[in-house]
Amino acid sequence: MACLRMVVRLAGPSRFRRSATLTALLQLKVQPSQLLWRCHPVICCSTSAPSNDITVQYRHGRPVLALPLPSRQEKCLFFLRPMLMTVSDLIHDIRREDSGVSSASVFTTDGVRVASGTPMDTLLNKDFHLHINGVVYNVHSVQREPLTGERVTSMEDVKNTVHMLHTALQLPEHHLIKEKELQQKLDILKQELMPLEQMKAQLDLRAERSSSRALWVGLALLSVQGGALAWLTWWVYSWDVMEPVTYFITYSTSIGVYAYYVLTKQDYVYPDAKDRQFLHYFYKGARRQQFNVRKYNRLKDELSSVEEDLRRLRNPNQLRLPVEQIQPSTE
């Protein structure tokens, strides 16, 4: 502009109008370029990728995980319960919060997959990687201070108190529900056992009669044998003739007793022999009457187990009731 003004002065009045016109044209050419340059905004961009590092923070005594959700493009706070949650619960909460999460898994810093049943208390002891839809988030755990002896004692007291409160609030209702279930199962088992018990009672009666009859028959045979030996000794032959006969009869009896032990692996004791005979007649009658012994034994075992569970459930110690005081005998 200074050069243009000097040209105007040197040219004189005759060339003043041309110079003014030239100056106006130059100004018109310069101004659009200035306007165009001013209309373009300046945009600053960075080529560095966003950080995927996440640090577990503690708020109100509970660990909090600020996790960016892929579909919503915002962070969401997940309050963790280390003693009650597992890795599967965390993944379930993430998928429930963002339906766009198709895959989610947890890996250690060494690249080993963490099982879904791992407690969060164990997972938060070290850093880990959280894979969500192919994106890896580096989760850094905050190292907790080691517990001293006094703090451990106080924590145990708190746990005992919480356990007692939970027992006082939840145990009666749980006992009532469990007792109702066991009582219904007990009634069903008794109904199934009723016809089997009636059939078994008849089989027991018949087996008892048969085994008793066998005992009386054995007594009768022994009596007949003793009478025959006495008759042959005093009326037909003499003792010199019958002595070897009685010896061989006694020896044959010993062989029979030993054979009983070899076959049954039991001593020949009269009560045991009688019970064995009873079982023989019982199973013989059960096959004849088509009585299912295995089913009966299975139902009896289940009935005994249910009754034992009911007894334990109704125990005063389980219900936290005072035990009745044992009264001294009046004798």
Disulfide bonds with the S-S distance in Angstrom:
none
